[in-house]
Amino acid sequence: MVPASGSVFVDSAELERLRQAIRSLHEELTSLAAAVPSEADESALGGWDVGSAVRDFADSWQGAREALAQNLGAAVEFLRFAIDTYEGTELDLAGATEQGA
C-alpha cells in the first residue's frame, strides 16, 4: 500500500517482525552470560599471559554485553508500544470515519 501524499503509513506487521528479530537477539545475547568462562585455563591457552588476556576480555565483554542486552530489551518494549499505538490510532480513525459517514 502506498500512502497518499502528505499522509503517514505505518506497517505494523513489519514493526512486529523487527520486534521479534530484536527480541531474538536480546535472548541470544542474554544467554551468552553462561558461555563466558570466569576463569581461563592458562595451560590450555598457552600461558598465563594469554589466560590473563582472555580474562580481561571476558570481564570487559561482560559489561558491554549487559549494556547491549539492556538496550535491546528497551527497543523491544518501545516497538511493542509503537505497534500498539499505531494500531489503536488506526482503529480510532476507522471508527471516526464510520461515524462521520
C-alpha positions in Angstrom: 0.0 0.0 0.0 1.4 3.4 -1.0 0.3 6.3 1.3 -1.3 9.3 -0.3 0.7 12.5 -0.5 1.0 14.1 2.9 -0.1 11.0 4.8 1.7 8.6 7.1 1.6 4.8 6.7 3.0 2.5 9.3 3.4 -1.2 8.5 2.6 -2.7 11.9 3.4 -6.2 10.6 6.9 -5.1 9.6 7.4 -3.5 13.0 6.3 -6.7 14.7 8.8 -8.6 12.5 11.5 -6.2 13.6 10.5 -6.5 17.2 10.7 -10.3 17.0 14.1 -10.2 15.4 15.4 -7.8 18.1 13.8 -9.9 20.9 15.6 -13.0 19.5 19.0 -11.1 19.5 18.2 -10.0 23.1 17.5 -13.5 24.2 20.7 -14.9 22.5 22.8 -12.1 24.0 21.4 -12.7 27.4 22.1 -16.4 27.2 25.8 -15.8 26.4 26.4 -14.9 30.1 26.7 -18.6 30.9 29.0 -19.2 27.9 31.8 -16.8 29.1 34.2 -18.7 31.4 35.1 -16.8 34.6 38.5 -18.5 34.8 40.6 -19.3 31.7 42.7 -22.4 31.9 46.2 -20.9 31.4 47.8 -24.2 30.4 45.1 -24.9 27.8 45.5 -21.3 26.4 49.3 -21.4 26.2 50.4 -19.5 29.2 49.5 -17.0 32.0 49.7 -14.0 29.6 47.1 -15.5 27.2 44.9 -16.6 30.2 45.1 -13.1 31.6 44.2 -11.5 28.3 41.2 -13.9 28.0 40.0 -13.0 31.5 40.4 -9.3 30.8 38.4 -9.6 27.6 35.7 -11.7 29.3 35.4 -9.1 32.0 35.1 -6.2 29.5 32.7 -8.2 27.3 30.5 -8.9 30.4 29.8 -5.2 31.0 29.4 -4.4 27.3 27.1 -7.4 26.8 24.9 -6.4 29.7 24.6 -2.8 28.4 23.8 -4.0 24.9 21.2 -6.5 26.2 19.5 -3.8 28.3 19.3 -1.5 25.2 17.9 -4.3 23.1 15.3 -5.1 25.7 14.3 -1.4 25.8 14.0 -1.4 22.0 11.7 -4.5 22.1 9.5 -2.7 24.6 9.5 0.5 22.6 8.5 -1.3 19.4 5.6 -3.1 21.2 4.4 0.3 22.4 4.7 1.8 18.9 2.8 -1.1 17.4 0.0 -0.9 19.9 -0.2 2.9 19.5 -0.3 2.8 15.7 -2.9 0.0 15.6 -5.0 1.8 18.2 -4.9 5.0 16.3 -5.9 3.2 13.1 -8.9 1.7 14.8 -9.9 5.1 16.3 -9.6 6.7 12.9 -11.6 4.0 11.2 -14.3 4.3 13.9 -14.4 8.1 13.4 -14.7 7.7 9.7 -17.6 5.3 10.0 -19.4 7.6 12.4 -18.9 10.5 10.1 -20.2 8.7 7.1 
